[in-house]
Every structure is written in C-alpha cells, then in structure tokens.
C-alpha cells in the first residue's frame, strides 16, 4: 500500500469524504478519527477539518462527525478483519500497515498481570502518513563521517513534528549504501521500537533504509541494541527517541563493543537536552561528538551542526 493507496484502510463512507484530502497525500501529516467528534486532518503541520462534501475547512463547526461504526469498519480494514493477529502491536497502541503508515489507536485497555494485553472498544484512530525525503541528509554525510570507513557518534535534536525521524532514516540509507564513491557503505542495525524508521510490514521495511541494513522491529530499544550487537555485527546502530537510563546504558555498552551510534532525541536545542537529567549526563560524558539540531524556521539552513556539545 503506497501513500496513494492509503484510502483502502478507511470505511467506505470515509473514503468518499476524504477523497480530496487523499489527493494531497504528499502534504498530509495525520488523519484523526474520534468517535462522535469532527473529522480532523493535519496538512503541512496545520490543523484542518473536513466537511461531508470533502471540503477542507479551518474551523470544526461544520465538519463531518465521525461515527462509532465508521471507526469499527476502518479497524476491520486496517487489520484485514483479524484484530487478533495484531494483538502484539496493539499492546503498544499502534499498528503499522503496508506503505509504512502507522495507525495509533486508543480505547479500553485490557489488563492482565499488570500489563496491557490488548485494546477493546477502539474509539480513537490517528493515521500518521509515512513520508520519505530521499536525499535530505546528503549534505550532512561528509560532516558525520570520521573518515571514509567510520562515522562519529551523532545525536539529532528536535521537538516533535520537525522531521527528525525522516532525517535519521535518510542518514541510515546513505550510511548503508555508501555515499559519493568515497564514503564506504557500512553494516547498520536499526533498533526500531515503534516501527517508525524502517516501518516494517510483515517483517519487510517499507522505507528505503539501504542495502546493508538489518532491522529489529517492535522491541524495546535497549534490548534491540544488544540483540543487534550479538547477532548482526553492525558497525553503526540507529535508534529513534532515546531518553531512558536503559537506553543510555545500552548505548554505552554498544560503544564499548566498537559500535557507532546515530540517534534522535526530543528537545528544543542542545541546551534543552543538556538540562535533562539522564540526557544531560550523556552530553557531559561526550558520548556523542556531533549534534544535529533541526530548526523549523530557517529553511535555508534547517540542520544546524554542533560539534562536541560546545
């Protein structure tokens, strides 16, 4: 399922209503369905609503109201009429579909032995449209390679929604394939806890992550890092949204095993990350040598590179 084929996961009625929206697939960030609430879309990172006739409007007063039955029908299409087959993913609150699109879901959590067994009465769906921007990392590659066969440990810093995962994905692709005939392609492992980097569907990456890339999908980052080290001999490991003590401990262990890391973290800027308890210690220890800060406003120089945390 490509971006243009995403309409197949919606109920029949919603497909008709969303026709105009889906024709703008390359600009859609999210489509949000909430039972009994207005049909909402995020286009170019701006919140909009959709009327019954498909018109996109700025205010919710005249928007189409999503029904419970439409959400149930949509979930049937998302799961190919077999929600049971997706229970492991549903425990985490999402399902990844063909094309790499991630479907966030909320409803009543069923708890067993103090852990979430599954979700029932799903009433809230957030379809996050997968986008690849091939080549967005090209100019950064020479800056994060230490020499032709090794990279610096690199941390990408950005608030949510500015494209840090998109940048990470393209860096992985370039590192995996090699770049410009000089920078050698390296074996790289992805610890893809939320299926957002490679966006695996039935075990196959839906995004282009390169020819030398191995993916451990849907597993806690710290566990995934150690599994990759033990089984796949990566030169580089990529991880999205680090932050826990366990993440940092696993990264330290990986570095001690000779691996390089490229990771992302939530933060407004380097100073913001430096002031966070666990991450601040990581910066003081200079675990990472290169920091890429994503600037939403400066389109001419969107990626700011900082070296050695200075």
C-alpha beads as a LAMMPS data file, in Angstrom:
LAMMPS data file: protein, C-alpha beads

310 atoms
309 bonds

1 atom types
1 bond types

-500.0 500.0 xlo xhi
-500.0 500.0 ylo yhi
-500.0 500.0 zlo zhi

Masses

1 110.0

Atoms # bond

1 1 1 0.000 0.000 0.000
2 1 1 1.567 3.283 -1.085
3 1 1 0.606 6.726 0.157
4 1 1 -1.824 6.933 -2.724
5 1 1 -3.355 3.591 -1.716
6 1 1 -3.999 4.520 1.912
7 1 1 -7.701 5.087 1.173
8 1 1 -8.217 1.323 1.403
9 1 1 -7.902 1.336 5.191
10 1 1 -10.895 3.679 5.667
11 1 1 -14.571 2.823 5.853
12 1 1 -16.429 3.145 2.546
13 1 1 -18.098 6.404 3.562
14 1 1 -14.874 7.960 4.873
15 1 1 -13.097 7.095 1.621
16 1 1 -15.594 9.269 -0.256
17 1 1 -15.356 12.135 2.239
18 1 1 -11.543 12.043 2.322
19 1 1 -11.118 11.876 -1.454
20 1 1 -9.925 15.489 -1.749
21 1 1 -7.622 15.120 1.233
22 1 1 -6.021 11.938 -0.078
23 1 1 -5.283 13.645 -3.378
24 1 1 -2.900 15.819 -1.323
25 1 1 -1.137 12.752 0.085
26 1 1 2.345 14.239 -0.138
27 1 1 1.263 17.085 2.191
28 1 1 -0.726 15.089 4.760
29 1 1 0.852 14.504 8.162
30 1 1 -2.038 12.889 10.040
31 1 1 -5.702 11.954 9.732
32 1 1 -7.520 11.744 13.073
33 1 1 -10.742 9.843 13.676
34 1 1 -12.526 10.245 17.021
35 1 1 -15.950 8.716 17.640
36 1 1 -18.573 11.460 17.809
37 1 1 -16.061 14.205 17.007
38 1 1 -15.149 16.250 13.883
39 1 1 -13.030 14.630 11.171
40 1 1 -9.591 16.228 11.532
41 1 1 -6.536 16.257 9.289
42 1 1 -3.062 17.734 9.702
43 1 1 -1.844 19.188 6.409
44 1 1 1.550 20.896 6.173
45 1 1 1.620 20.673 10.001
46 1 1 -1.584 22.745 10.231
47 1 1 -4.808 21.501 11.801
48 1 1 -7.776 21.366 9.437
49 1 1 -11.250 19.754 9.339
50 1 1 -13.249 18.055 6.605
51 1 1 -16.912 18.576 5.680
52 1 1 -19.308 15.910 4.415
53 1 1 -18.703 17.028 0.823
54 1 1 -14.924 16.719 1.301
55 1 1 -14.205 20.444 1.588
56 1 1 -11.239 21.215 3.845
57 1 1 -12.029 23.966 6.364
58 1 1 -10.215 25.749 9.178
59 1 1 -12.987 25.562 11.817
60 1 1 -14.696 22.493 13.226
61 1 1 -18.287 23.809 13.415
62 1 1 -19.369 22.439 10.014
63 1 1 -17.045 19.443 9.928
64 1 1 -18.227 15.883 9.410
65 1 1 -18.765 13.951 12.651
66 1 1 -17.121 10.525 12.670
67 1 1 -19.359 7.674 13.839
68 1 1 -18.541 4.653 16.000
69 1 1 -19.488 2.329 13.143
70 1 1 -17.064 4.086 10.787
71 1 1 -14.249 3.575 13.260
72 1 1 -15.152 -0.107 13.652
73 1 1 -15.288 -0.587 9.886
74 1 1 -11.978 1.223 9.493
75 1 1 -10.359 -1.061 12.088
76 1 1 -11.623 -4.081 10.149
77 1 1 -9.890 -2.850 7.000
78 1 1 -6.711 -1.915 8.903
79 1 1 -6.478 -5.404 10.426
80 1 1 -7.723 -7.347 7.388
81 1 1 -10.658 -8.478 9.530
82 1 1 -8.345 -10.072 12.097
83 1 1 -7.604 -7.803 15.046
84 1 1 -6.368 -10.837 16.949
85 1 1 -3.415 -11.116 14.565
86 1 1 -2.321 -7.616 15.590
87 1 1 -2.621 -8.010 19.368
88 1 1 1.115 -7.758 19.967
89 1 1 1.277 -4.420 18.154
90 1 1 -1.967 -3.227 19.733
91 1 1 -0.421 -3.632 23.190
92 1 1 1.855 -0.763 22.186
93 1 1 -1.053 1.324 20.895
94 1 1 -0.363 1.176 17.180
95 1 1 -0.479 -0.929 14.039
96 1 1 1.880 -0.495 11.082
97 1 1 0.313 -1.123 7.674
98 1 1 1.742 -1.628 4.200
99 1 1 3.437 1.528 2.995
100 1 1 4.853 2.164 6.463
101 1 1 1.894 4.224 7.673
102 1 1 1.478 3.975 11.440
103 1 1 -2.002 3.746 12.921
104 1 1 -2.216 4.945 16.514
105 1 1 -5.215 3.573 18.405
106 1 1 -6.875 4.233 21.763
107 1 1 -9.763 2.571 23.551
108 1 1 -10.309 0.452 26.632
109 1 1 -7.127 -1.261 27.766
110 1 1 -7.484 -4.891 28.873
111 1 1 -5.011 -5.504 31.702
112 1 1 -3.612 -8.913 32.599
113 1 1 -0.828 -9.442 35.169
114 1 1 -0.336 -5.668 35.388
115 1 1 0.420 -5.357 31.680
116 1 1 -1.704 -4.352 28.699
117 1 1 -2.997 -7.496 26.965
118 1 1 -4.895 -5.712 24.194
119 1 1 -7.279 -2.839 23.435
120 1 1 -11.047 -3.092 23.079
121 1 1 -13.786 -0.612 22.102
122 1 1 -11.376 1.340 19.933
123 1 1 -12.805 4.822 19.512
124 1 1 -9.791 6.925 18.527
125 1 1 -7.549 6.431 15.499
126 1 1 -4.607 8.524 14.346
127 1 1 -3.248 7.674 10.894
128 1 1 0.295 9.022 10.585
129 1 1 1.191 9.168 6.917
130 1 1 4.671 7.882 6.155
131 1 1 6.870 10.179 4.100
132 1 1 10.367 9.660 2.813
133 1 1 12.536 12.565 1.708
134 1 1 15.291 10.824 -0.197
135 1 1 18.464 12.911 -0.175
136 1 1 17.591 15.218 2.731
137 1 1 20.721 14.046 4.581
138 1 1 23.146 14.280 1.643
139 1 1 24.991 17.393 2.731
140 1 1 25.371 16.101 6.292
141 1 1 27.081 12.841 5.375
142 1 1 30.590 14.329 4.927
143 1 1 30.208 16.051 8.304
144 1 1 29.363 12.963 10.338
145 1 1 31.866 10.560 8.766
146 1 1 35.091 10.404 10.780
147 1 1 36.915 9.015 7.770
148 1 1 35.849 7.045 4.709
149 1 1 35.009 3.951 6.797
150 1 1 33.629 5.238 10.115
151 1 1 31.157 7.794 11.469
152 1 1 31.091 9.918 14.600
153 1 1 28.509 9.133 17.279
154 1 1 25.759 11.564 16.281
155 1 1 22.623 12.837 18.038
156 1 1 19.730 14.533 16.215
157 1 1 17.795 17.005 18.401
158 1 1 14.313 18.240 17.529
159 1 1 10.866 18.846 19.036
160 1 1 8.106 16.526 17.775
161 1 1 6.952 17.045 14.196
162 1 1 10.046 18.639 12.671
163 1 1 11.292 15.625 10.763
164 1 1 13.986 14.085 12.961
165 1 1 12.904 10.529 12.119
166 1 1 12.805 11.415 8.406
167 1 1 16.366 12.751 8.640
168 1 1 17.535 9.725 10.650
169 1 1 16.034 7.362 8.065
170 1 1 17.832 9.064 5.187
171 1 1 21.127 9.114 7.084
172 1 1 20.714 5.357 7.606
173 1 1 20.105 4.892 3.876
174 1 1 23.194 6.883 2.930
175 1 1 25.421 5.188 5.509
176 1 1 24.152 1.764 4.437
177 1 1 24.606 2.330 0.704
178 1 1 27.756 4.424 0.874
179 1 1 27.918 7.941 -0.462
180 1 1 29.567 9.746 -3.344
181 1 1 32.058 6.983 -4.130
182 1 1 34.260 7.899 -1.150
183 1 1 32.250 7.212 1.998
184 1 1 32.060 3.469 2.311
185 1 1 28.748 1.717 2.950
186 1 1 28.591 0.227 6.455
187 1 1 26.593 -2.557 8.080
188 1 1 23.970 -0.729 10.117
189 1 1 21.356 -2.045 12.526
190 1 1 18.090 -0.329 13.409
191 1 1 16.503 -0.885 16.820
192 1 1 13.046 0.184 15.632
193 1 1 10.887 0.049 18.751
194 1 1 7.891 1.847 17.222
195 1 1 8.311 0.753 13.613
196 1 1 8.865 4.346 12.522
197 1 1 12.313 4.267 10.939
198 1 1 12.120 1.271 8.603
199 1 1 8.313 0.890 9.005
200 1 1 8.392 -2.882 8.656
201 1 1 5.236 -4.623 7.462
202 1 1 5.280 -8.426 7.795
203 1 1 8.988 -8.093 8.518
204 1 1 9.867 -6.143 5.353
205 1 1 10.962 -2.465 5.565
206 1 1 8.504 -0.266 3.710
207 1 1 11.000 2.604 3.685
208 1 1 14.324 2.638 1.842
209 1 1 16.890 2.075 4.588
210 1 1 19.717 0.842 2.367
211 1 1 21.326 -2.399 1.244
212 1 1 23.439 -3.119 4.353
213 1 1 20.741 -2.510 6.952
214 1 1 19.274 -5.018 9.424
215 1 1 16.151 -4.191 11.435
216 1 1 14.951 -5.495 14.795
217 1 1 11.365 -4.304 14.944
218 1 1 8.843 -3.701 17.731
219 1 1 11.213 -4.339 20.631
220 1 1 12.390 -2.002 23.430
221 1 1 15.364 -0.007 22.212
222 1 1 17.832 -1.177 24.859
223 1 1 17.011 -4.836 24.205
224 1 1 17.146 -4.303 20.453
225 1 1 20.572 -2.678 20.640
226 1 1 22.057 -5.646 22.492
227 1 1 20.403 -8.173 20.155
228 1 1 21.841 -6.405 17.115
229 1 1 25.318 -6.382 18.638
230 1 1 25.151 -10.090 19.473
231 1 1 23.695 -11.276 16.178
232 1 1 24.378 -8.904 13.264
233 1 1 27.839 -7.357 13.885
234 1 1 26.782 -3.803 12.995
235 1 1 29.328 -1.043 12.546
236 1 1 26.566 1.513 13.240
237 1 1 23.303 1.327 15.190
238 1 1 20.400 3.741 14.635
239 1 1 17.840 4.430 17.366
240 1 1 14.904 6.859 17.455
241 1 1 13.872 8.889 20.522
242 1 1 16.298 7.787 23.217
243 1 1 15.848 9.027 26.764
244 1 1 15.695 6.302 29.423
245 1 1 18.520 5.085 31.646
246 1 1 18.240 1.715 29.925
247 1 1 18.726 3.339 26.500
248 1 1 21.846 5.176 27.606
249 1 1 23.267 2.089 29.318
250 1 1 22.794 0.031 26.140
251 1 1 24.413 2.757 24.023
252 1 1 27.421 2.840 26.359
253 1 1 27.728 -0.944 26.097
254 1 1 27.469 -0.750 22.326
255 1 1 30.206 1.875 22.123
256 1 1 32.413 -0.331 24.317
257 1 1 31.814 -3.121 21.772
258 1 1 33.095 -0.877 18.991
259 1 1 29.762 0.265 17.510
260 1 1 28.971 3.808 16.445
261 1 1 25.538 5.301 17.089
262 1 1 23.221 7.719 15.361
263 1 1 20.188 8.584 17.489
264 1 1 17.399 11.114 17.897
265 1 1 16.032 12.801 20.996
266 1 1 13.222 15.218 21.805
267 1 1 14.445 18.715 22.644
268 1 1 14.247 22.335 21.558
269 1 1 18.023 22.679 21.255
270 1 1 21.250 21.352 22.725
271 1 1 20.880 23.395 25.896
272 1 1 17.421 21.958 26.480
273 1 1 18.769 18.405 26.194
274 1 1 21.765 19.284 28.378
275 1 1 19.373 20.272 31.187
276 1 1 17.535 16.930 31.176
277 1 1 18.647 14.551 33.958
278 1 1 19.690 11.395 32.069
279 1 1 20.479 13.004 28.734
280 1 1 22.452 15.803 30.367
281 1 1 24.866 13.269 31.846
282 1 1 25.291 11.731 28.416
283 1 1 26.298 15.097 26.960
284 1 1 28.710 15.803 29.803
285 1 1 30.371 12.454 29.145
286 1 1 30.682 13.403 25.468
287 1 1 29.212 10.112 24.323
288 1 1 28.226 11.925 21.124
289 1 1 30.664 14.016 19.108
290 1 1 28.211 15.543 16.623
291 1 1 24.816 17.108 17.297
292 1 1 22.327 17.995 14.565
293 1 1 19.669 20.479 15.717
294 1 1 16.638 20.844 13.448
295 1 1 15.482 24.445 13.055
296 1 1 11.837 24.726 11.968
297 1 1 12.092 28.328 10.882
298 1 1 15.351 28.628 8.970
299 1 1 14.560 26.744 5.760
300 1 1 17.798 27.796 4.100
301 1 1 19.881 26.207 6.882
302 1 1 17.454 23.840 8.583
303 1 1 20.017 21.458 10.056
304 1 1 22.447 23.075 12.483
305 1 1 25.556 21.025 13.237
306 1 1 27.226 21.344 16.636
307 1 1 30.442 19.524 17.483
308 1 1 31.446 18.071 20.845
309 1 1 28.464 19.668 22.587
310 1 1 30.133 23.079 22.515

Bonds

1 1 1 2
2 1 2 3
3 1 3 4
4 1 4 5
5 1 5 6
6 1 6 7
7 1 7 8
8 1 8 9
9 1 9 10
10 1 10 11
11 1 11 12
12 1 12 13
13 1 13 14
14 1 14 15
15 1 15 16
16 1 16 17
17 1 17 18
18 1 18 19
19 1 19 20
20 1 20 21
21 1 21 22
22 1 22 23
23 1 23 24
24 1 24 25
25 1 25 26
26 1 26 27
27 1 27 28
28 1 28 29
29 1 29 30
30 1 30 31
31 1 31 32
32 1 32 33
33 1 33 34
34 1 34 35
35 1 35 36
36 1 36 37
37 1 37 38
38 1 38 39
39 1 39 40
40 1 40 41
41 1 41 42
42 1 42 43
43 1 43 44
44 1 44 45
45 1 45 46
46 1 46 47
47 1 47 48
48 1 48 49
49 1 49 50
50 1 50 51
51 1 51 52
52 1 52 53
53 1 53 54
54 1 54 55
55 1 55 56
56 1 56 57
57 1 57 58
58 1 58 59
59 1 59 60
60 1 60 61
61 1 61 62
62 1 62 63
63 1 63 64
64 1 64 65
65 1 65 66
66 1 66 67
67 1 67 68
68 1 68 69
69 1 69 70
70 1 70 71
71 1 71 72
72 1 72 73
73 1 73 74
74 1 74 75
75 1 75 76
76 1 76 77
77 1 77 78
78 1 78 79
79 1 79 80
80 1 80 81
81 1 81 82
82 1 82 83
83 1 83 84
84 1 84 85
85 1 85 86
86 1 86 87
87 1 87 88
88 1 88 89
89 1 89 90
90 1 90 91
91 1 91 92
92 1 92 93
93 1 93 94
94 1 94 95
95 1 95 96
96 1 96 97
97 1 97 98
98 1 98 99
99 1 99 100
100 1 100 101
101 1 101 102
102 1 102 103
103 1 103 104
104 1 104 105
105 1 105 106
106 1 106 107
107 1 107 108
108 1 108 109
109 1 109 110
110 1 110 111
111 1 111 112
112 1 112 113
113 1 113 114
114 1 114 115
115 1 115 116
116 1 116 117
117 1 117 118
118 1 118 119
119 1 119 120
120 1 120 121
121 1 121 122
122 1 122 123
123 1 123 124
124 1 124 125
125 1 125 126
126 1 126 127
127 1 127 128
128 1 128 129
129 1 129 130
130 1 130 131
131 1 131 132
132 1 132 133
133 1 133 134
134 1 134 135
135 1 135 136
136 1 136 137
137 1 137 138
138 1 138 139
139 1 139 140
140 1 140 141
141 1 141 142
142 1 142 143
143 1 143 144
144 1 144 145
145 1 145 146
146 1 146 147
147 1 147 148
148 1 148 149
149 1 149 150
150 1 150 151
151 1 151 152
152 1 152 153
153 1 153 154
154 1 154 155
155 1 155 156
156 1 156 157
157 1 157 158
158 1 158 159
159 1 159 160
160 1 160 161
161 1 161 162
162 1 162 163
163 1 163 164
164 1 164 165
165 1 165 166
166 1 166 167
167 1 167 168
168 1 168 169
169 1 169 170
170 1 170 171
171 1 171 172
172 1 172 173
173 1 173 174
174 1 174 175
175 1 175 176
176 1 176 177
177 1 177 178
178 1 178 179
179 1 179 180
180 1 180 181
181 1 181 182
182 1 182 183
183 1 183 184
184 1 184 185
185 1 185 186
186 1 186 187
187 1 187 188
188 1 188 189
189 1 189 190
190 1 190 191
191 1 191 192
192 1 192 193
193 1 193 194
194 1 194 195
195 1 195 196
196 1 196 197
197 1 197 198
198 1 198 199
199 1 199 200
200 1 200 201
201 1 201 202
202 1 202 203
203 1 203 204
204 1 204 205
205 1 205 206
206 1 206 207
207 1 207 208
208 1 208 209
209 1 209 210
210 1 210 211
211 1 211 212
212 1 212 213
213 1 213 214
214 1 214 215
215 1 215 216
216 1 216 217
217 1 217 218
218 1 218 219
219 1 219 220
220 1 220 221
221 1 221 222
222 1 222 223
223 1 223 224
224 1 224 225
225 1 225 226
226 1 226 227
227 1 227 228
228 1 228 229
229 1 229 230
230 1 230 231
231 1 231 232
232 1 232 233
233 1 233 234
234 1 234 235
235 1 235 236
236 1 236 237
237 1 237 238
238 1 238 239
239 1 239 240
240 1 240 241
241 1 241 242
242 1 242 243
243 1 243 244
244 1 244 245
245 1 245 246
246 1 246 247
247 1 247 248
248 1 248 249
249 1 249 250
250 1 250 251
251 1 251 252
252 1 252 253
253 1 253 254
254 1 254 255
255 1 255 256
256 1 256 257
257 1 257 258
258 1 258 259
259 1 259 260
260 1 260 261
261 1 261 262
262 1 262 263
263 1 263 264
264 1 264 265
265 1 265 266
266 1 266 267
267 1 267 268
268 1 268 269
269 1 269 270
270 1 270 271
271 1 271 272
272 1 272 273
273 1 273 274
274 1 274 275
275 1 275 276
276 1 276 277
277 1 277 278
278 1 278 279
279 1 279 280
280 1 280 281
281 1 281 282
282 1 282 283
283 1 283 284
284 1 284 285
285 1 285 286
286 1 286 287
287 1 287 288
288 1 288 289
289 1 289 290
290 1 290 291
291 1 291 292
292 1 292 293
293 1 293 294
294 1 294 295
295 1 295 296
296 1 296 297
297 1 297 298
298 1 298 299
299 1 299 300
300 1 300 301
301 1 301 302
302 1 302 303
303 1 303 304
304 1 304 305
305 1 305 306
306 1 306 307
307 1 307 308
308 1 308 309
309 1 309 310
